[in-house]
Every structure is written in C-alpha cells, then in structure tokens.
Amino acid sequence: MATASRAGTRLDLYRDLARQLRVDSIRCSTAAGSGHPTSSLSAADLMAVLLAGHLRYDYANADDPANDHLIFSKGHASPLVYAMFRAAGAITDEELLTFRKLGSRLEGHPTPLLPWVDVATGSLGQGLPIGVGIALAGKRPLAAPYHVWILVGDSETAEGSIWEAFDHGGHEGLSNLTAILDINRLGQRGPTELQWDTAAYAARIRAFGWDAIVIDGHDLAAVDDALGRARGSERPTAIVAKTVKGKGVSFLEDKEGWHGKALDKDQAAQALKELGAERARTFDVAKPPRWMPPAFKRTPPHLATYGEPVATRKAYGEAIAALGAAREDVVALDAEVSNSTHAEDFKKTAPDRFFEMYIAEQQMVAAAVGMQVVGLVPFASTFAAFFTRAYDFIRMAAISRANIRLSGSHAGVSIGEDGPS
C-alpha cells in the first residue's frame, strides 16, 4: 500500500505540473498575441514527468558541467520551455509574460540569451543532431555523467538531418542520448506524413540501432516508466509518444488550423477554466551528482614554419595536429575525406579526440556545435563545396554564438581535373 501511495503521490505531482505548464503556455502566448500554444500543450505531460522526475539540473547553477542537457528540437514550442523555467523557479511570472516582447530574453524560439538554453532552435531538424554532438562529447573525451534529452516534433522527422542523427547515434551507441518524439499528428498546414502511425516511426528508428519505446504520451505512468528505462539503457533510446495537439482544451484538441496561433483573451479564459488554473508554484528539480571534467592540458602549440610553398590543406593538417598535441580540449571532426583535408594528421596525434562523421555534413556541423556547448574546441573539415549542404546549420550556429572552426578544402575558381561538381 505504501508503494502504491507513493506512486499515486508522484503521479499527482506530475499531473499538477502538467496542468501548470499548459496554463502558462497559454497565458504567455496570449499575452504576446502570438506563439505556438497547441504545440506546447501536446508535449506538456512528457515535459512535466521529465522535469519533476528524471531531469538532473541545477537551475541556480546553469554552468554545472554535470547538468543534464535538454534541447527542444521543436523550438516553436517555446511557451512550454519558458513555462518549465517558470516552474523550476528559474524565471519569474512577470518575466514569463514578457514572452516575444521587444527586449525580452524569452524570444519566439529559444536562444542562449538564457543560460539554461544550450543552442538556438526553431529551424527544424537541428536539435537531435546537436544532441548527438553533446552525447559524443559526454562519452569521449569527457566521460561525463550527464544525459541528453531532445524533444523532437513529428513534422521534423521528414528532415534528412534527423535521420543522419539517428544513424550516427546508433553507430556510436550513445546510451546517454534520448529522443522524445511528440507524435501529435498535425503539422503547420495539416496532417504529418505518418500521422499517428507510431509503429512505423518505431520500426524506422530501431533499424538505426536504437531502442524505441512506444507509449501514450498522456499516460503519466507510462511516460515515467519510459524515461526511467531510457536513462538506464545500454543503447540510445527514442520514446515514441502518441499525443494530441492542443491536449487539455476541448476546442483545440486535434483541430487543424490552430498551429502557430495564440488564443485571444476570451478563448484563453475558456481554456484556463477547462484546465482548472490554480495558483502557480515552484517544483523541485533533482540536482546532478557532483562531478568535475578532466583537467585538460592547454599549452602553446609548436606550429611549423615553411620556407617553400605548401598545400594549404597539408598545412591545415599539420596545424591541427600540433594543436591536438598541445591542447586536450581540441577535437577534430571530418566527413570521410580526412586523407584529402589532412585531418587524418590530427587522428594520428589524438585518435581519441578525432570523430569520423562520414558523408553527413549536417550532422558533422551539428556535432561540432554540440561539442562546444560542453567546452570543447571543435575543428570540422570537408571539401568546401560540401559545407553548402550544412548552410542552415552554420546559420543557426551563428545565432547560437557557437565557438566552432570550419575548414573547407578544394575551394577556389576551379579545382581542376575533378570537374565542377
């Protein structure tokens, strides 16, 4: 009976938090006159259980290197992000209601203006690939205790970059990475490609070497169990959660035409009455274990000097090899052309800090962005023309103020015999 009582108390806590997250998602978007409340409501139960039951994060110390990482790949659900920060006591109710207003830190899509936001999201398909980079860094060279949680929207699973991430996460066996898929059936203009076919999502994900747990995303006990299994898994995990867009408000649930639309004051009043709005409270969030990252050696590099002309890419390889020998926080990534970019010189110097990303330029740039989140200094290389495939990742990296170095070889007016491709 005591066990059942504790379980009931825990589920009641999750239920109260989920209600508050829904209420605050509506309140802040209505105050702004814009935003994505329905996309937030579908994931409120998932995030309530994560925040109160499984996330390990010290919101008073955002720089704690042991903190878990939570990225909203579906960054348009920012009302939910900010409602979580309000529930954790990181921001005040007054700041919550500045959402989308000029000068506010609470922008329409999350950015690292806020210390609890690792990277800017909103351009879909980027959060999971960046999470792969953070998880890779946590496995090696940091050997860190943190777990990486990514909220993924169902619409963005049509992006190829999401499957580059599933591929690389499975290949690397990133057991410290969990993708939480919010399968709410509706995108911006109507139904998504697979709608509620959770079996199809799960089959595709398992084919990349991940565990896939299919659940009702509004069953709090099922969500609790799935998140616990994910943290303890020996492989990367995807929680495929069937949800309802606009959940909790009768006139919004599974209704087309509401994406990206805030409720007006009368509609918000009706919604809050249905939800049973109560006085907002602050919820406890578990803190991470005490851990400090390795004390990396950082000494001046011994860089070569040249008296005769030398190929730029050869000089690049020798330079990053020297950097790798001198600084243990430097990492190198390459898109399977390291014998041409000469990034393989770094691999010979520091093989444990060289990351082969294969022919997946979006994933490579995203991984570099993820690695710099946790204090590493990444150098990523491929042929210059191929970086254009990752253009939007580079654009978003700039918004994230990411500290990355990209080196594109074979650039210029012509590359000769290989031809224009």
Secondary structure, DSSP 4 states (H G I P E B T S, - for coil): -HHHHHHHHHHHHHHHHHHHHHHHHHHHHHHHT-S-HHHHHHTHHHHHHHHHHT-B--TT-TT-TT--EEEESSGGGHHHHHHHHHHTTSS-HHHHTTTT-TT-SS-SS--TTSTT--S---STT-HHHHHHHHHHHHHTTS-----EEEEEESGGGGSHHHHHHHHHHHHHT-TTEEEEEEE-SB-SSSB-SSTT-HHHHHHHHHTTT-EEEEEETT-HHHHHHHHHHHHT-SS-EEEEEE--TTTT-TTTTT-TT-TT----HHHHHHHHHHHT---------BPPPP-------B--------SS---HHHHHHHHHHHHHHHBTTEEEEESS-HHHH-THHHHHH-GGGEEE--S-HHHHHHHHHHHHHTT-EEEEEEEGGGGGGGHHHHHHHHHTT---EEEEES-SS--GGG---
